[in-house]
Each structure stands twice: as structure tokens, then as C-alpha cells.
Amino acid sequence: MRYVDEYRAPEQVMQLIEHLKIRATRLNYTAEKPLRIMEVCGGHTHAIFKFGLDQLLPENIEFIHGPGCPVCVLPMGRIDSCLEIASQPDVIFCTFGDAMRVPGKKGSLLQARARGADVRIVYSPVDALRLAVENPARKVVFFGLGFETTMPATAITLQQAKARNIENFFFFCQHITLIPTLRSLLEEPGNGIDAFLAPGHVSMVIGTEAYGFIAKDYNRPLVVAGFEPLDLLQGVTMLVEQKIAAQSTVENQYRRVVPDAGNRLAQQAIADVFAVKGDSEWRGLGLIAESGVHLTPAYRSFDAEAHFRPQPQQVCDDPRARCGEVLTGKCKPHQCPLFGNTCNPQTAFGALMVSSEGACAAWYQYRNQECEV
């Protein structure tokens, strides 16, 4: 398949690996103190494990698995608020499939459905809007979560709902923004992050210019990269070249998809519907300043929390789980005492094991398999 297979060609992958190993000898990093590259996105993490790229790298380069999986940072208390809304008899609660099994203190949406709640998996917010039109006597709630990648689709759907005056459609907002999180990670003392691989799909919306502060203020190189093996390895090579040259800039490896200015129409839709303000809780990371997303006054009538008024839930994670340390690169998934035992894909204890893009789920699935390249 064009544009996929050509970025997975085994011969080219191995050639690039050999080139990378040669260039890595020029780095001022060792196996004991490697160059630590944080791949921010869960899609990158999944691809790294699937294709065994972490096992092919030079010994003085290491991946850190970052917090760029919105399901993985979904607080337990937010799930409990969803459960409270979904339990009401006149509600159809719609969500993406990867949020169904995320555990809250009072269970998951999948368990709520088993208890009789009308919880449905949808593939886009437009599907939820269609349900609202088809069921005028019911209140349809869409659980909107994700970074800037999914915000435009939600925004455009809410614009349609407003234009069509659909009054039984509501939106539970769990959208969060990526940039404040990266700043928060870099502000943490001893973070140990030497460079970043930034996600292609978020960057397609926000552009590459949004990352400029990372190079300017924190002296860290960053490369926006795609999701295939050659994309990722090219991104790593570009970071290595920056380190060899003692430079810190923002580069775009994924130019076939990501314009430097981002998607202006998507940005306009987001600005019309959403206001980015206030702190937001991230599971395993705590409160992150200015990462919260709220509806603008023109769309507040669609706010599910304002309409249903669920009790605010503040639920602390079990101290035995090391989800936050995995998200910030302080430990690997298998170093968590719950990994593979109490916490596994069948009975997930933490959100990192629930989502297919979670570092723990990827490690569990691919750790004993041979790489595919």
C-alpha cells in the first residue's frame, strides 16, 4: 500500500539503523547515561513496541514513553461523573470504544452498560448527534475526549447542533491540550528528557510553530514525526544530528501530512467552540495549569455537566500503581509491581493498560514478540 509499505520497508529500516548507530558514536552519551528521547504520543509508543524499534536503537539512545494518550490520563473521578450521568433512565451515553473499559472508583462504562445503562460506542461525534435527532425523547450525551486531534470534529458537530437547534444533545468535555503538559514536564526538576518526538496528528492541527518554546526556552530539540518505522527512525536521526551539532530547533519530518502553520480551519472551529483556560487534572500527573478546555458561552447550553450536575469526584490512584512514573519516563511499565499480575489487559488496574496506545498495554502485547520489520 503506497505511503504505508514504503515507510515499512525492512531493508531501508535496517540501513537507517546502521547509519544511526554510526552517527550515535558522535554523541556525548553512553549506555549508562543514554540520550533520552520522549515520544509524546501513544501512537508512537505503540509503533515503537510493535516494530521493536526500541530493541534496534544504539545502546546510547533510549525512548521515554510520554503522556500523549488522552485515555491514559483520564482521571477516575471523571469516569465516575460519566457513570452518574449514564445511569439516568432518559440518557443515551455515547463514547469512543477505548474509553469503555477505563476504571473509575465505581466501575467502568462497560460495567454500567452491563447493569442496564444505555451506553453506546460511536465512531465520531456526528454519530451521537444523529442519535439525538433519531431519539428526540431521549437526552444524548457525547463523551468528548482527546487532544487537539479530536477537538475539531467535536467543535464542528456542536456547530451543527446549534445551527439545527437540537436541544436534546449534550457534551461531556474531557478534551485537554498538549502544549501545557510538555511545559509542565520540562518544569519538573530532574525530568531527564533530552529531546522530543512530537505527534504527527496533533501537529497537523496546531502546526509545528506551537513547539517553539521547547527549543527556545528549554534548549531541547524536537522533531514532529509520523507513525511508521522509517518516520520514527528518521525523526530519531534528525534529533541525533541536532545533538551532534549542539543545536536545539523544531524540525518537521512529517511534511507529507503536517504543515508548519497547522490547519487554520480546524483552529478556527476550536476557537469558536472551546476556551482553553484553567487547570485540568491528569491521571498520574495531577493538576496541569492551563490545560483545561471548556465550552464558550455561545455553546454552554450543550454542557452536560451544567445540565445534569453530577457530583464532583476526586479519586486518588492506588499508591501501588506507578502510572504517573511511567507517563513521565521515571520507570518502565514492567517495573510497576502490578504489571502483568493485578494489572493486565483482561483486568486492567490502570488506564495505561486499558488503551491500546497505553505504554503498559503495548509493552504487555509486544514484549515477547519478535519485531515486525
N, C-alpha and C positions, 0 to 999 in steps of 0.2 A: 504494500500500500504506500503510495507516494506520500512524502512528508512524514511518514512514520518509520517505515522499514529503513529508509536511507539514514535515519538517525539512530538505528539499532544495529547497523552492520558490524558483525563481530570483528572482522579484520581491521576496520577503521578504529573500533574501540580499543583493540589491543595495541595498535600503532600509537594511538594517543596516550595510552597508559605508559608505554615505553618512553615516549617523548616527555611525559610528565615526570617520570622517575629521573630522567637525566636533568631536567630543569630543577627538580626539587633538591638536587645536590648543591645548588647555589643558595639555598635558603639558610638563614641563621636559626634553624630549628632542628631538633633532634628527635629520635624516637621517644626519649624520656620527656622532652618538652616540645611536643609537635605544634605545627601550625593548626590552630583550631578554627575550623570554618563552620559557622552556624547556617544550616539550611533552614530557613524560616518556615517554609511551607510543609504541611503534612503530605502533600502530593509528592514533593521532593523526597521526603523521608521514605515514603512507600516505594518509590522508584529506586532509591539507593539500596534498600534491602532486597527488593525483587530481583534486581540485576547484579547484586553482590558487589556494588561499586566500592563499598567501604573496605572490602577484603582485597581489592585490587590496587588501592592507593599506595603510594610510597609510605614507608613506615613513619616518616616525619610529618604526615598530614593526617588530620583526624576530623571527622564530622561530628558536630554537636547538633542534636535534634531540637529545634526551636518550637515556639508556641503557636505556630501558624495553622492550627487545626481548630476551627471555631467550636466544633462539638467537644473537643478535648478540654477546652477551658470553660465549658458550660457549668456554672455553679449548681450545686444540688438544690439550693433554695429556689432557683428559677424553675427547675423541673417541678418542684412541689407546688409552685404557683400555677403552673400549667395543669397539673393534676387537679387542682381545686376548680379551675375553670372547666376542664374537660368533663368533670363529674356531674355538671349540671344537665338536667334532662333535655333541655331545649337546645343544647350546643352540639355542633359538629366541629370537632377539633382536628385541624389539618396540619400535618408536619412532614418534613422530609424523612425518609426512611432511616437515615443514620442517627436521628435523634430518638428513635423509638425505644432503644434499649439503654439509654443513659440513665443511670440510677440516681434518684433523689432519696431523701430520707424516708419518704413514704412510698417508694417503689418507682416504677418506670411507666412511661406512656403505654408500652406494650402490656404491662400488667394491668393498667387501668382499663385497657380495651378488653382484656380477659374478664374483668369484673363487670363489664357491661357498658362502659363509656363508649360513645361513638367517636373513636379516634381513627382517622384515615390517613394513609400515606398518599401524598401528592408529589408530583414531579416539578411543579412550578407554582408560584402564587396565582397564576391565571387559572389553574385547575381549581383552587379554592374559591376564587371569585365565581367561577362557573357553578360550583355547588351552591353558592349563596343565591344565585339567580334561579337555580332549579328548585331550591327549598326556601321559599320566601317566609314560611312559618318558623324556620329554624334560624338560630344565630350561628354563623360560620366564623370560626376563629382560625386565622393562619398564623402558625408559629414561625416567624421570620428570624432566621439566624444566619450568621456568616459575616465575612469581612466585606470590603468594598466590591468584591467579586459578585456577590448576590444582591447587593443593595439596589442596583439599577432596576432589576426585574421587579423587586418589591415596590420600588418607587413608581414605576410605570403602571403597575397593577392598581395601586392606590389612586393614581391619577385617573385611571379608567373608572374605578368605583365611584369617585367623586363626580366625574362627568356624567355618569349614568344614574347618579343619585341612589345608589344601592345602600340601603340603611341597615341591612342585617349582616354586613360583612365587617369583621374586626381583625385587628392585627396585634399580636403579642410580640413586642420588639425585643429581640436579643441580638441585633446587629451590633458589631463592635468594629473599631478602626485599628488598623495595623500599626501606623506610624508611632502613636504614643507608647505602644508596647515595646518597640525597638528602643526608643529613648529610655524607657524605664529599665530595660535590661542593661543598657550601657551605663546608666547612672548607678547601678548596683556595684558596690566595691568588690573587687576581685572576681569580676564576671568571667574572665578568661576567654573572651571572644576576640579573635584576631581578625576575622573577616566574615562577610555575609554573602550567601547566595539568596537573592530575593525572589519571591514567587512571580512567575510569569503572568498568571491570570489576574491577580490583584493589580499588578503593574500595568496591565492592559487598560485598566480603568483609571488609575491615579497617575500613570506615567512614571518615568524614571526621575524626574526633577524632584519629586517628593522626598527622595532619599538623600538629597544633597547634604543635609546636616550631618549625616553619619560620617562622611568623608571630611567635611569642613570642621565640625565641632569635636569629633571624637577620633579623627585620624584613623579610620578603619576603611579599607577598600570594600566595595560592594559591587556585585555583578548580578544583574537580572538574567535569569536563565530559564530555559524550557524544561520539559519533563522527561525527555528521552535520554538514554545513556550518553550519547555524544553531546547533547546540550549540557548536561551536568558536568561532564569531564572538560568540555571547553570552558565552562564557567570557572571550574577549579583552576584550569591552566591560566586563565586571564587573571585570577586572583594571585596566583604564584608569580606571574610576571610583574604584577604591581608590587608585590613584596620584594622581589629581587631588585626592582628599580627604586625601592624606598618611596613609593607613591601611594596615595590614597585618593582614589577617584570613584565615580559611579560609572559603570560601563553596562552596555546593553547587549548581551549575547543573543537575546530572543527577538531580534529585529524583524523577523518574518511575521511576528504577531504584535509586538509591543511598540507603539510609537512613543517617543520621548515625552510628548505632551499628554499622553493618555487619550481617553475617549471623551471628548468635550460634551457630546450629547448625554452620555451617561453621567458625567459630573453635574450637568445642569439638572437632570432629573433628581439626582441625590440632593442637590442643594434646595430644590423646590419642596421636597417632601420631608427631608431629615435635617435636624440640627445636631451637630456634634458638639456636645458640651457635657460637663460634669464627669465625675468619676464613675467607673464601672468595675464590678467585681469579676475577676477571672479566677476560675478554679485552679488552685495550686499556686497562684501568683498573688492573690489578694487584690486590693483596690489599685487600679491604674488610672492616674489622673488624665482627664480629658479624653477618655476613650469611649465614653458612653454616647449612645445615639438615641435621639428622641424625635417624635413627630413634631413638625412645625405646627403653629396654631391653625393653619388652614386645613390640616388633616387630623386634628386632635379628636374629632368625632369618631374616628376609626380605632382609637386606642382601646385595646381590650382590657388593659389594667384599669383605666379610668372608668370603663363601663361595668366591669364585673367586680372590681375592687377586691382582689384576693389578698389575704393576709400576707404582709411581707415576711419572707422566710430567710433567716440567717443560719445556715447549717455549716458546721465545721467539718472538714475532711478528717477521716480517721488518721491519727498521727503515725500509724504504722505504714501508711502509703507514702511513697516518695514521688508522687506525680509532679509536684512543683519542682523538685530537684531534677527530674528527667526533662521537664519543659525548659529549664534554664541551663541544661548541659552540665549539671553538677554530678550527675550519675547516669549510668546506662540502665535501660529497662531491667535487665536481668539482675541488677544489683539491688532492686527492691525486694524485700523479704516476702512480699505477697505474689511476686511474679510467677506465673505458671502453676501456682497452687490455689490459694484463695482467689486469685485474680487470673482468669483465663477467658478466652472468647465466649465460652458457654455460660460462665457465671462471672461476668465482669464486675470487678470491685470498683475500678476507676474508669473514668471516661477515656483515658489513653488506650484502654484495651477494647472499648466499645467501637469506636470509629475505625473504619478500615484505614484511615490516614493517620491514626494514632501511632506513636513510636512503639508502644508496647505491643499493639496488635501486629504491626509489621515485623517486629523482632520475633514474636512468637510464631508467626506464619512462615517466615523465611530463614530463621536462624540455622536450621539443619538441612536446608536445601542447597543444592548447587546453583550458582548464579546462571542466569539465562543467556548471557552474552557469550 
